[in-house]
Amino acid sequence: MEIRRSATLKEQAYQAILDGIVSQKIQRGQIYSEQWFADSFQISRTPVREALLQFRLEGLMEVLPNRGVMVRTLTRRDARNTFELRAAIEGFCAANMARRHAEPEAQRSLARIGEALERCREDFSQEGELFIHEEIIRFCGNPLFQEQFDNMRTRINIFWWNVIQAEHRRDQVYEEHKAILEAMRAGDEAGAVDASYRHSRITLDVLFEHFSFEE
């Protein structure tokens, strides 16, 4: 594993560890030491320690005293809790966008979402797909919603790679996002909530089919 030095070492260590978890180069159930990560990334242990602390606060790492850390096994309950929370937050925020759709700032936000949606249709990416969710939440302006979304972002990233590999899922995601956007543009609060809930529900169903959980 390699580490890039364009951001802080802690941020880069965090991303490198996340990439390792997603690619399964860092495996669940295996114990790793801070020194192992530091040697792998060719950096000191301090940024590694800070990155591992963030993973622990997010509930994705277990600390084993005097032994090291281990990637926590995600359960079906973890997945359900994550996507139910996302649906609750995004449903409210989508309704807020619909209610305020005629405001100039809402129009600009809707335009950004529309542009991101079309970019994803041409060149699908995790960054582009997540931007749509982030923009809906950002426009609401509630820092607690943003904090909760940031806290579950890593779990969503881990699950995302398994969901998006399902047959036809990319086309389905486009249509689900389009339905949310159209409802918000039309000022349809109930429709925006329903479309947002439907997107999270379908994503969770697909995840249960394609992700290997331990009960």
Residue pairs with C-beta under 8 A, 6 or more apart in sequence:
1 16
1 19
1 20
1 25
1 40
1 41
2 16
2 41
3 9
3 12
3 13
3 16
3 41
3 42
3 43
4 12
5 12
6 12
8 47
9 43
9 44
9 47
10 47
10 50
10 51
10 54
11 51
12 41
12 47
13 37
13 41
13 43
13 47
13 48
13 50
13 51
14 51
14 54
14 55
16 41
17 26
17 37
17 51
17 52
17 55
18 154
18 157
18 158
19 25
20 26
21 60
21 71
21 158
22 157
22 158
22 161
26 32
26 71
27 71
28 70
28 71
28 72
28 73
29 70
29 71
29 73
30 70
30 71
31 64
31 67
31 68
31 69
31 70
32 68
32 69
32 70
33 67
33 68
33 69
34 45
34 48
34 49
34 52
34 68
34 69
35 45
36 68
37 45
37 48
37 51
37 52
38 44
38 45
38 48
41 48
52 61
52 69
55 61
55 69
55 154
56 62
56 63
56 69
58 151
58 152
58 154
58 155
59 72
59 78
59 155
60 71
60 72
60 74
60 154
60 155
60 158
61 69
61 70
61 71
61 72
62 69
62 70
62 71
62 72
63 69
64 70
73 214
74 155
74 158
74 159
74 211
74 213
75 213
75 214
75 215
76 208
76 213
76 215
78 155
79 155
79 159
79 204
79 207
79 208
79 211
79 213
80 204
82 152
82 155
82 156
82 159
83 200
83 201
83 203
83 204
83 207
84 200
85 148
85 152
86 133
86 149
86 152
86 156
86 200
87 196
87 197
87 200
87 201
89 137
89 145
89 148
89 149
90 133
90 136
90 137
90 196
90 200
91 192
91 193
91 196
91 197
92 140
92 145
92 193
93 136
93 137
93 139
93 140
93 142
93 145
94 136
94 180
94 183
94 184
94 192
94 193
94 195
94 196
95 189
95 190
95 192
95 193
96 139
96 140
97 106
97 109
97 110
97 136
97 139
97 140
97 184
97 192
98 183
98 184
98 186
98 187
98 188
98 189
98 191
98 192
99 187
99 189
100 106
101 107
101 110
101 184
101 185
101 186
101 187
102 187
105 139
106 139
109 135
109 138
109 139
110 181
110 184
110 185
112 135
113 132
113 135
113 136
113 181
113 184
114 181
116 128
116 131
116 132
116 135
117 132
117 174
117 177
117 178
117 181
119 125
119 128
120 128
120 129
120 132
120 173
120 174
120 177
121 174
124 164
124 170
126 157
126 160
126 161
126 164
129 160
129 173
129 177
130 153
130 156
130 157
130 160
132 177
132 180
133 149
134 149
136 180
136 184
136 196
137 145
137 146
137 149
138 146
159 207
159 211
162 207
162 210
162 211
163 169
163 203
163 206
163 207
163 210
163 211
164 170
164 173
165 210
166 206
166 209
166 210
169 206
172 202
173 199
176 195
176 198
176 199
176 202
177 199
179 195
179 198
179 199
180 192
180 195
180 196
180 199
182 195
183 191
183 192
183 194
183 195
184 192
